[in-house]
Amino acid sequence: MAYTKTYTVKSLKNPSATYVSAEAFWEDNVNTACGIGEALDNAITRGLLISISSNLNADQKSVTLVENYKDEASYNNFCRDAWEARYAEAKSGWVTVIEE
């Protein structure tokens, strides 16, 4: 059974910036050095993560990120495998991720 995680992601790098799309938000706020992109790609390749999407929120300053995993065990495996990248992302100070 699919397992969905939903987050609100806000910019710490440019908190007053407004965006026209989720893509524009990510272009301005992704810290490629933290490795989270590779961790997500790996989860998709391994079949743990079924899909990932984001939508710009009405405030035009944050996005809602939705990750759909194969099941809860897949999500737990992703968390175990990607904890270093998640930690680096959090420490970078570029974005804050709030679980809904």
C-alpha positions as CSV (number, residue, x, y, z in Angstrom):
1,M,0.0,0.0,0.0
2,A,1.4,3.4,-1.0
3,Y,2.7,5.7,1.7
4,T,2.6,9.5,1.2
5,K,4.6,12.1,3.0
6,T,3.7,15.8,2.5
7,Y,5.9,18.7,3.5
8,T,5.8,22.5,3.3
9,V,9.2,23.8,2.2
10,K,10.2,27.4,2.9
11,S,13.2,29.3,1.8
12,L,15.7,30.4,4.4
13,K,18.2,31.5,1.8
14,N,15.7,34.1,0.4
15,P,12.8,34.3,2.8
16,S,11.2,37.4,1.3
17,A,11.5,36.3,-2.4
18,T,8.4,35.4,-4.3
19,Y,8.2,32.8,-7.1
20,V,6.1,32.3,-10.2
21,S,6.4,28.4,-10.1
22,A,7.6,25.5,-8.0
23,E,10.4,25.1,-10.5
24,A,11.6,28.7,-10.0
25,F,11.5,28.0,-6.2
26,W,13.7,24.9,-6.5
27,E,16.1,26.6,-9.0
28,D,16.7,29.3,-6.4
29,N,16.8,27.1,-3.3
30,V,18.3,23.7,-4.1
31,N,21.6,23.1,-2.5
32,T,23.1,20.5,-4.9
33,A,26.1,19.9,-2.6
34,C,24.0,18.2,0.1
35,G,23.3,15.2,-2.1
36,I,19.5,15.0,-1.5
37,G,18.9,14.9,-5.3
38,E,21.0,11.9,-5.7
39,A,19.4,10.2,-2.7
40,L,15.9,10.8,-4.2
41,D,17.0,9.6,-7.6
42,N,18.5,6.4,-6.0
43,A,15.2,5.8,-4.2
44,I,13.3,6.1,-7.5
45,T,15.7,3.7,-9.2
46,R,15.4,1.2,-6.4
47,G,11.6,1.4,-6.5
48,L,11.2,2.8,-3.1
49,L,9.9,6.2,-4.2
50,I,7.1,6.0,-6.8
51,S,6.7,9.7,-7.4
52,I,7.6,13.2,-6.2
53,S,5.9,16.5,-7.0
54,S,5.7,20.0,-5.7
55,N,3.3,22.9,-6.1
56,L,3.8,26.6,-5.4
57,N,1.7,27.7,-2.5
58,A,-0.6,30.7,-2.5
59,D,1.9,32.8,-0.6
60,Q,4.3,32.4,-3.6
61,K,7.1,31.9,-1.0
62,S,6.9,28.2,-0.3
63,V,6.0,24.9,-2.0
64,T,4.1,21.8,-0.9
65,L,6.3,18.7,-1.6
66,V,4.6,15.4,-1.9
67,E,6.6,12.1,-1.9
68,N,4.8,8.9,-2.7
69,Y,6.6,5.8,-1.5
70,K,5.8,2.1,-2.4
71,D,4.9,1.5,1.3
72,E,5.9,2.7,4.8
73,A,8.9,0.3,4.9
74,S,10.2,1.9,1.7
75,Y,9.9,5.3,3.3
76,N,11.8,4.0,6.3
77,N,14.5,2.5,4.1
78,F,14.8,5.8,2.3
79,C,15.2,7.7,5.6
80,R,17.8,5.2,6.8
81,D,19.8,5.4,3.5
82,A,19.5,9.2,3.0
83,W,19.9,10.5,6.5
84,E,23.3,12.1,5.8
85,A,21.8,14.0,2.8
86,R,18.8,15.1,4.7
87,Y,21.0,16.3,7.6
88,A,23.3,18.2,5.2
89,E,20.2,19.8,3.5
90,A,18.9,20.9,6.9
91,K,22.3,22.3,8.0
92,S,22.8,24.2,4.7
93,G,20.4,26.9,5.9
94,W,18.8,27.1,2.4
95,V,15.4,25.7,3.1
96,T,13.3,24.5,6.1
97,V,11.1,21.5,5.7
98,I,7.9,21.2,7.8
99,E,6.1,17.9,7.8
100,E,2.3,18.3,7.4
